[in-house]
Amino acid sequence: MSVSPTILDVHTPFSSFVVVHSLTQDSLQSLHDKLTRKVHNIYNGERVGAGWLKYEFNGSIWDLEDESDYTIFVWRQQQQIAPSETDLAALSSSVSSTSTSAPTTTPNPVLHLHDPNQPLPVPPDYQNASYYVFHPSQQHIFSSSRSNRSTKSKSTTRKGKKTSKSIQSEQADAQPSFKQAFDKFHSENGVRTVMGSIGPVQNVRMLLKAGYRHVYISRKFAQENGFIPDDAAPGHYGYSGLVNIGTWPITLTPSTVPSSLPDAPPAQASISSKSKRAKGGHKGSKPTMMTVYLSEEPHFDVVLGRSFLERRQIRLTSVDPTDVVCLDTGEKIECELVILKDGKGEIVTVT
């Protein structure tokens, strides 16, 4: 007797359909192929793959991404389908008592399918109530989150898409806070900035970037602070390339908080700099004489490149982007992350 193939109920946010698929003889790859053909028009020809499929088991939603997940999915379906001895006895009694009773059937396995890179539909667009996000039991969760956002601004098509993406992020599996902060930092192109002085100018915010080779100051900053003449004509002081404008002392403001890493050296220079400030000395650590170049960088007055990082033996870490330590003195430097945006609110990438 041949084993009948399994019928899978598949729900997307837009529609529902069924596919014939043998859990024991077919593979996850073949399932992806069948589903890709089914949703070709809905998802503009995109191929079904990892992150698209989920299923419900014991009241929870589970991912179906790889072969290991598929093996567990098949085993769980077999456990649900296999009848117990009590069920068999009840079924036998029911069949013997009446020949006209309807045959007992087991529910089809259910899959939920959606492209994770596309937003979910929002009213007035149709929402398939069979898709797990739009179940009546889940509606109060997502409707409350939508209502909270709708009170802040009027609903538009563009904001509706943003709302659906926010809903998707709320559905995602919970991530540790440090992982979320790490992803947020890299997605927003944050850059390290430090405070200090260059020449006679105090309290200057400077970009700390190993992607630059030397130390640079912007033309506007140089003119305002006397590094170059105010009437510098085109063709001079950087218009025909980088121009060396001499050697200048640079100091960095030390942090009052010690480094969070266990292998950080003791901040002896920070203590001495504090005593200098208590006696009325100038703010900051020891000055470092560096060759400075004029540039047309529009975002920062001063850029500290690799030559400065190598001179001060600056150590950076991806664990805490604000943990900047100068190994030549043991100082931890006051550092902040800055997100640059233009007048339209778009993020500006500093390369």
TORVEXVEX-764318 format. One record per atom (N, C-alpha, C): x, y, z. Coordinates in steps of 0.2 Angstrom, whole numbers, plus 5000, padded with zeros to 4 digits. Layout:
<pts>
XYZ;...
</pts>
This chain:
<pts>
500449945000;500050005000;500450065000;500350104995;500850164995;500550225000;501050255002;500950315007;500650375003;500150405005;499850455002;500250515003;500350564998;500750625000;500450675005;500850715008;500550755013;500350825009;499850845012;499550915009;499750965014;500151015012;500351075017;499851135015;499651165021;499251225020;499751285021;499751325016;500251385016;499851445016;500051485021;499751555022;500251605021;500151655017;500551715016;500151775019;500451835020;500051895022;499451915017;499551885011;499051915006;498551855004;498751795005;498351735002;498551675005;498151615004;498251555006;498151505000;498551445001;498551394996;498751334999;498751274995;499051214997;499551184992;500051144994;500451114990;500551034992;500650994987;500750924989;501550914990;501650884996;502350874998;502450815002;502850775001;503050715005;503550735010;503350725016;503850745022;504350695022;504250635020;504750585021;505250575015;504950595009;505350575003;505550635000;505250695001;505550754998;505950795002;506350845000;506850885004;506550955005;506950995009;506751065010;506951105003;507451084999;507551114993;506951104988;506651044988;506151034983;505451074986;505451084992;504851124995;504951194993;505551224993;505751294991;505551294984;505751244980;505551254973;504851254971;504451214975;503651214974;503451284976;503651304982;503351374984;503551434980;504151424977;504351484973;503951484967;503751434964;503251434958;502551454960;502351444966;501751464968;501651534970;502151564972;502151634974;502551684969;502651654963;503051694958;502751764957;502151764956;501851834955;501751874961;501651854967;501551894973;502251924975;502851884974;503451914976;503951934970;503651944964;504051964959;504551924957;504451854957;504951804955;505551794960;505451824966;506051804971;505951734973;506551704974;506551634976;506451624984;506051574986;505951564993;506551534995;506751555001;507351535004;507351535012;507951545015;508051545022;507751615024;507351605030;507051665033;506351675030;506051635025;505451645022;504851605026;505051545029;504551505031;504551495039;503951495042;503851485049;503351435050;503251405056;502751355057;502551365065;501951345067;501751345074;501751275077;502051275083;502051215087;502051225094;501551195098;501451205105;501351285107;501051315102;500851385104;501451435102;501951415099;502551455098;502651455090;502951505088;503151515081;503851495080;504051445075;504751425074;504951435067;505551445066;505851455060;506051395056;505951395050;506051335045;506551365040;507251365042;507751395038;508251345034;508351295038;508851245035;508651175036;509151125034;508951055034;508851035041;509151065046;509051045053;508351065055;508151125054;507551145055;506951095052;507151075046;506651035042;506550965045;507150945048;507150875051;506650875057;506750935061;506350945067;505650955065;505550985060;504851005058;504450935056;504850895052;504550825050;504450785056;504850785061;504750745067;504150765071;504150835071;503550855075;502850845072;502850845065;502250825062;502050755062;502550715062;502450635063;502250625070;502450665075;502250655082;501450675083;501250725079;500650745080;500150705076;500350675070;499950625066;499850555069;500450535072;500350465075;499850465081;499350415080;498850415085;499050365091;498850385097;498950345103;498550275103;498650235107;498250175108;497550195110;497450245114;496750265116;496450285110;496750325106;496450355100;496250295095;496650245094;496450195090;495850155093;495850145099;495250105102;494650145101;494650215102;494050255101;493850255094;494350255089;494150255082;493850195080;494150135083;493850065081;493150065083;493050085090;492350085092;491850125088;492050185086;491650235082;491450205076;491950165072;491850135066;491350085066;491450035071;491049985072;490250005074;490150055077;489550075080;489150105074;489450135069;489050165063;489450165057;489150135052;489550135045;489450205041;489050245044;488850305040;489250365043;489650355048;490050415051;490550435046;490750505047;491250525042;491950505045;492450495040;493050465042;493450525046;493850495051;494250545055;494850565051;494950635051;495550655048;495950695052;496650705051;497050745055;497150805051;497250865054;497450925051;498050925047;498050965041;498650965037;499151015041;499850995040;500351045042;500251115039;500451165043;500351235041;501051265041;501151305035;501751345035;501551415034;501951465036;501751535035;502351555031;502251595026;502751615021;502751685020;503351715020;503351785018;504051805017;504251855012;504851875011;505051925017;505651905021;505751955026;506052025024;506152035018;506452095016;505852145013;505252115013;504652155011;504252175017;503952235017;503452255023;502852215023;502452205028;501852175029;501252225027;500752195024;500152245022;499852275028;499652335027;499352375032;498652405030;498152405034;497552435031;497652505028;497252515022;496652475020;496852415016;497452395015;497652335011;497352275014;497252225010;496952155013;497552125017;497352095023;497752055027;497451985028;497851935027;497551865027;497551845034;496951835037;496851825044;497151755046;497351715041;497651645042;498351655044;498651705041;499351715043;499451735050;500051705053;500051705060;500051775063;500351825060;500351885062;499651915063;499251895059;498551925058;498051885062;498251835065;497751795069;497451845074;496751835075;496351875080;496751875087;497051825089;497451825096;498051865096;498251885090;498851925089;498651995088;498052015085;497852075083;497952135088;497852115094;497852175099;498552195101;499052145100;499752165101;499952215095;499852195089;500052245083;499652305082;498952295084;498552355083;498752405088;498952385095;499052435100;499752475098;500252435095;500852465093;500752515087;500252495082;500052545077;499752605079;499252595084;498852655087;499352705091;499852675094;500352725098;500652765093;500852735087;501252775082;500852825078;500152805077;499752845073;499552905077;499552905083;499452975087;499953025086;500553005084;501053055083;501053095077;500753055071;500753095065;500253065061;500053095055;499453075051;499753015047;499252965046;499452905042;499552925034;500152905032;500252915024;500452845022;500552835015;500752775012;501452765014;501852815014;502552805016;502652785023;502252815028;502352805035;502052735036;501552715032;501252655033;501752595032;502252605027;502752555026;503252555031;503352615034;503852615040;503552575046;502852585047;502552555052;502552475051;502452455045;502452385044;503152355046;503652395044;504352375045;504452365053;504152415056;504252415064;503952355067;503352335064;502952275066;503352215065;503752215059;504152155058;504752145063;505052205064;505552205069;505352185076;504652195078;504452175084;504252095084;504152075078;504051995078;504751965078;505251995077;505951955076;506151935083;506451875083;506751845089;507151895093;507051895100;507351945104;508151935104;508451995103;509251995103;509452025109;510052005111;510452035117;510552115115;510452155121;510552225120;511252245116;511752215118;512352225115;512452215108;512052165106;512052145098;511652195095;511052215098;510652275095;511052335094;511452355099;511852415099;512352415094;512652355093;513252345088;512952355081;512352315080;512052325073;511852395072;511552425077;511352495076;511952545074;512452535078;513052575076;513352565069;513352505067;513652495060;513152515055;512452505056;512052525051;511952605050;512152635055;512052715055;512752745054;513252705052;513852735050;514152785056;514152765062;514352815067;515152815067;515352875068;516152885068;516352915075;516952895077;517252915083;517452985083;517353025088;517553095089;517853105096;518353145096;518753155102;518753235103;518853255109;518953325111;519653345113;519853405111;520553415112;520753485110;521353495109;521553565106;522153555101;522153605096;522653605091;522953675091;523653675092;523953745092;523653785098;523453845097;523153885102;522353875103;522053835099;521353825099;521153775103;520653785108;520453735113;519753715111;519553655115;518953625114;518653615107;519153585103;518953565096;518753495096;518153485092;517953415091;518353385085;518653325086;519053305080;518853235078;518853215072;518753155070;519353105070;519153045073;519752995074;519552945069;520052945063;519852895058;520452865055;520552805055;521152775053;521152765045;520652785042;520552785035;520952845032;521152895036;521552955033;522252945035;522752965031;523452955033;523753005037;523553065037;523953125041;523453155045;523653215048;523153255052;522953315047;522353325047;522053375042;521653425046;521653495044;521153545046;520853575040;520153585041;519753615036;519953685034;519853705028;520053775026;519653835030;519053825032;518653875035;518953875042;519053825046;519353825052;520053855052;520453835047;521153865047;521153945046;520653965042;520654045041;520354075047;519854045051;519554075057;520054075062;520554035063;520954035068;521754045067;521854075061;522454105059;523054055057;522853995055;523253945052;523553965045;523053995042;523254025035;522954095034;523154135030;522854205029;522154205027;521754255030;521054255028;520954265020;521454295017;521354315010;521754265005;521754205008;522054155004;521754144997;522054154991;521854154985;521754084982;521254074977;521254004974;521953984971;522053924971;522753904969;523253894974;523053914980;523553914986;523253884992;523653854997;523353825003;522853775002;522953724997;522553664996;522153664990;522053714987;521653714981;521953664975;522653664975;522953624970;523253564973;522953534979;523153474982;523253494990;523453434993;523553445000;524153485001;524153535006;524753585008;524953575015;525553565016;525853555023;525853625026;525553635031;525553705034;525953705041;526353655042;526853655048;526653605053;527053615058;526953565064;526653605070;526153565072;525753595078;525653555083;525553575090;525453535095;524753515096;524553445097;523853425098;523853385104;523353405108;523153375114;522453345114;522353285118;521653255118;521453265126;520753265126;520453275133;520453205136;520753185142;520653115145;519953105148;519753045148;519153025151;519253015158;518653035162;518653025169;518452955171;518252915166;518052845167;518552795165;518752745169;519352705167;519052655161;519552625157;519352585152;518952525155;518452495151;518052435153;518452375152;518952375148;519352305146;519852285151;519852225153;520252205158;521052215157;521252215151;521952215149;522152295148;521752335150;521952405148;522452425154;522952475151;523552495156;523252545161;523552555167;523352605172;523352675169;522852715170;522852785167;523252825172;523952825172;524352865176;524352935173;524352945166;524353015164;523753045165;523153015166;522553045167;522553075174;522853045179;522953065186;523353125186;523953125182;524353185182;524053245179;523653235173;523253285170;522753315174;522453275179;521953305183;522353345188;522953335191;523253375195;523453435192;523653435186;523853495182;523253545182;522653515180;522053555180;521853585187;522053545192;521853575199;522353635200;522953635198;523453685199;523353745194;522853735189;522753795184;523153785178;523353725177;523753705170;523253695165;523453695159;523053695153;522653625153;522053615150;521653555150;521953515145;521953445146;522153395141;522753365143;522953305140;523553275141;524153305138;524753275137;525353305135;525253315127;525553375125;525453395118;525853345113;525653335108;525953285103;526053335097;526753335095;526853385089;526753335082;526353365078;526153325072;526153375066;526353345060;526353385054;525553385052;525353455050;524653465049;524553485041;524053455038;523953475031;523253505031;523253555026;522553585024;522153545019;521553535021;521053495016;520453535016;520053505011;519353525010;518853485013;518953455019;518453415022;517953455025;517353445023;516753495025;516453475032;516553415035;516153395040;516553405047;517153405047;517553405053;518053465053;518153495058;518753545058;519453515058;519453465062;520153425062;520053355061;520453315057;520453245056;521053215058;521053165063;521653135066;521753065062;522153065058;522253005054;522752955057;523052905053;523452855055;524052875058;524352925056;525052955058;524952975066;524353005067;524253015074;524052955079;523652905076;523552845079;524152805081;524652805076;525252765077;525652805082;525752875082;526152905086;525952895094;525252905095;525052895102;524852825103;524952775099;524852705100;524152695102;523652725098;522952725100;522652655099;522352625104;522052555103;521252565103;520952535098;520252535097;519952465098;519352465100;519052395100;518252405098;518052345095;517352345092;516852325098;517152305104;516652285109;516352345112;516752405113;516452465115;516852515111;516452545106;516752595101;517052655104;516752675110;516952735114;517552725118;517852665119;518352645123;519052655119;519352715119;519952735116;520452745121;521052705120;521552715125;522252725121;522652775124;523252795121;523752755125;524052705122;524552655125;525152695127;525352745124;525952775126;525952805133;525352825135;525352855142;524852815146;524452775143;523952735147;523252775148;523252835145;522552875145;522052845142;521452845145;520852835141;520552895139;520352905132;520152975130;519452975129;519253035131;518453055130;518253045123;517753005122;517652985115;516852985114;516553005109;515853005107;515752985100;515152945099;515052925093;514552975089;514652995083;514253045080;514053025073;513353035072;513053015066;512953075062;513253085056;513153145052;512553135047;512153185047;511553185043;511553255039;511353255033;511253315029;510653355030;510453405026;509853445028;509253405027;509253355023;508653315022;508553255027;509053255032;509053195036;509353135034;509653135028;509953075026;510653065029;510853005031;511452985034;512052995029;512553035031;513153045027;513753005030;513952965025;514452915026;515152945026;515552945031;516252975031;516752915030;517052915024;517452865022;518252885024;
</pts>
